[in-house]
Amino acid sequence: MTNLSAASRFDEIYDETSRPLLAFITSKCKNTSDISDIFQDTYLELYKVLENRGIDHIKNPRAFVFRIATRKIYRYYTILERVKHFLSLSAEDDEGSDCEPFDVDKNINLLEEIVINQVLYESAKKYILLKRDDIKKVLILFYDFEMTIPEIAKMLGISESNVKNKLYRTIKELREILK
């Protein structure tokens, strides 16, 4: 395999996937300033895979690129942001306000809050791991992949009300446990 063949295969995949991938990343990003970074990181990883594993390694380019982008989006946002999002769902009186950037001089108590949030996150994670596989799938698709209830229902082949029941029942149980 030469760099030229990896580069030409990359160009083909880029031409085929760049527009739908950009739309996907745009729909998933919390901040518009993150879109170009994730877009570039996705194609950088694609190129590395083509160089290291060969041009024949990728059987379905669109699925492969979207899987890379999904992982990049997931990793791009810190665990603290995910925990705060999760906790805002469990707090009944929370307005869901955005967290300010960490500044030790302004808010020394934030470090304690981060530790508490990490403990709560780990407790929730352990509880969820004890749930049946169908419930875990619903939670993963909803929170990690940010899919809608109708999308989850269609993907898992179950009714929307079944997805809602699994999702909301588990959230209610978590609220009780994490109070």
LINCORVEN-V219047 format. One record per residue. N is the residue number from 1. RES is the residue in three letters. SS is DSSP state (helix for helix, strand for strand, loop for the rest). OMEGA is omega in whole degrees, -180 to 180 (* if undefined). D_FIRST is the distance of its C-alpha to the first C-alpha in Angstrom with 2 decimals. Layout:
n = [N N]
res = [RES RES]
ss = [SS SS]
omega = [OMEGA OMEGA]
d_first = [D_FIRST D_FIRST]
This chain:
n = [1 2 3 4 5 6 7 8 9 10 11 12 13 14 15 16 17 18 19 20 21 22 23 24 25 26 27 28 29 30 31 32 33 34 35 36 37 38 39 40 41 42 43 44 45 46 47 48 49 50 51 52 53 54 55 56 57 58 59 60 61 62 63 64 65 66 67 68 69 70 71 72 73 74 75 76 77 78 79 80 81 82 83 84 85 86 87 88 89 90 91 92 93 94 95 96 97 98 99 100 101 102 103 104 105 106 107 108 109 110 111 112 113 114 115 116 117 118 119 120 121 122 123 124 125 126 127 128 129 130 131 132 133 134 135 136 137 138 139 140 141 142 143 144 145 146 147 148 149 150 151 152 153 154 155 156 157 158 159 160 161 162 163 164 165 166 167 168 169 170 171 172 173 174 175 176 177 178 179]
res = [MET THR ASN LEU SER ALA ALA SER ARG PHE ASP GLU ILE TYR ASP GLU THR SER ARG PRO LEU LEU ALA PHE ILE THR SER LYS CYS LYS ASN THR SER ASP ILE SER ASP ILE PHE GLN ASP THR TYR LEU GLU LEU TYR LYS VAL LEU GLU ASN ARG GLY ILE ASP HIS ILE LYS ASN PRO ARG ALA PHE VAL PHE ARG ILE ALA THR ARG LYS ILE TYR ARG TYR TYR THR ILE LEU GLU ARG VAL LYS HIS PHE LEU SER LEU SER ALA GLU ASP ASP GLU GLY SER ASP CYS GLU PRO PHE ASP VAL ASP LYS ASN ILE ASN LEU LEU GLU GLU ILE VAL ILE ASN GLN VAL LEU TYR GLU SER ALA LYS LYS TYR ILE LEU LEU LYS ARG ASP ASP ILE LYS LYS VAL LEU ILE LEU PHE TYR ASP PHE GLU MET THR ILE PRO GLU ILE ALA LYS MET LEU GLY ILE SER GLU SER ASN VAL LYS ASN LYS LEU TYR ARG THR ILE LYS GLU LEU ARG GLU ILE LEU LYS]
ss = [loop loop helix helix helix helix helix helix helix helix helix helix helix helix helix helix helix helix helix helix helix helix helix helix helix helix helix helix loop loop loop helix helix helix helix helix helix helix helix helix helix helix helix helix helix helix helix helix helix helix helix helix helix loop loop loop loop loop loop loop helix helix helix helix helix helix helix helix helix helix helix helix helix helix helix helix loop loop helix helix helix helix helix helix helix helix helix helix helix helix loop loop loop loop loop loop loop loop loop loop loop loop loop loop loop loop loop loop helix helix helix helix helix helix helix helix helix helix helix helix helix helix helix helix helix helix helix helix helix loop loop loop helix helix helix helix helix helix helix helix helix helix helix helix loop loop loop loop helix helix helix helix helix helix helix helix loop loop loop helix helix helix helix helix helix helix helix helix helix helix helix helix helix helix helix helix helix helix loop]
omega = [178 177 -180 180 176 -180 -180 177 177 180 178 -179 179 -180 -178 -170 -170 -178 179 179 178 177 179 -179 179 -179 -176 -175 178 -180 -180 179 180 -172 -176 178 -179 178 -179 179 179 -178 174 178 177 -179 178 179 179 180 -174 -174 178 -176 -180 -178 -175 -180 -180 -174 -178 180 -179 -179 179 178 176 -179 179 178 180 180 -179 -178 -174 -179 -173 179 179 179 179 179 180 177 -179 -179 178 176 -177 179 -174 -178 -178 180 -180 -178 -180 179 176 177 -177 178 -174 -178 -178 -173 -179 -178 -179 179 177 179 179 180 179 179 179 178 178 179 180 178 179 -180 179 180 -178 179 178 -178 177 -178 -178 178 178 180 180 -179 179 -179 -178 -174 -177 -177 175 178 178 179 177 178 179 -180 -179 -178 -177 179 177 -178 178 180 176 177 179 180 -180 -177 -174 178 -180 177 179 178 179 177 -179 -178 -173 178 *]
d_first = [0.00 3.79 6.85 8.31 6.68 7.41 10.63 11.56 11.24 13.19 15.70 16.29 16.99 19.06 21.09 21.79 22.79 24.11 27.71 28.39 26.71 28.86 31.90 31.13 30.72 33.84 35.83 34.96 35.36 38.76 38.57 37.21 36.12 33.53 31.74 29.56 28.56 27.48 25.72 23.69 23.03 21.79 19.14 18.23 17.63 15.62 13.23 13.10 12.42 9.48 8.00 9.45 9.39 6.55 7.72 9.85 11.70 14.16 16.68 19.31 18.12 21.75 22.87 19.98 20.69 24.41 24.17 22.51 25.25 27.95 27.05 26.94 30.33 31.76 30.81 31.76 35.37 37.11 38.83 42.13 41.68 40.90 43.90 46.15 45.13 45.83 49.12 50.23 50.05 52.18 54.78 57.28 58.70 55.48 54.85 51.07 51.26 48.24 47.95 48.43 45.97 46.80 49.41 51.23 54.18 54.82 54.48 54.67 55.15 51.70 50.23 52.60 51.62 47.92 48.75 50.95 48.33 45.75 48.28 49.01 45.35 44.87 48.05 46.91 43.50 45.28 47.64 44.94 43.07 46.29 46.35 45.36 41.79 42.82 44.38 41.39 39.13 41.52 41.65 37.90 37.33 40.27 39.76 36.08 34.67 37.79 38.24 41.65 44.06 43.68 39.86 40.23 42.86 40.72 37.64 39.75 42.03 45.21 47.89 47.87 51.10 49.53 46.70 49.38 51.49 48.72 47.65 51.12 52.66 50.06 50.49 54.26 53.96 51.80 54.38 57.07 55.21 54.05 57.41]
